[in-house]
């Protein structure tokens, strides 16, 4: 496995770990609840996308579910910001 593949595979876990740290900081009242809500929604979206990629779907369904997931995440962020 070359370096580029390793870098690609490490990208999503690093994002998830960073978002989890932000969520934990939110519980410790270091950051605002709004920021925590936004991170929760992004984390949920990343998890959904990861689950869909790992499931053996064809490319057309993957793209459709990817777009739907992004719409859901954006809606969740909008709700978090407006509260």
Protein Blocks (a to p, Z undefined) as FASTA:
>chain_A
ZZklmmmmmmmmmmmmmmmmmmmmmmnomacfklmmmmmmmmmmmmmmmmmmmpccdfkl
mmmmmmmmmmmmmmmmmmmmmZZ
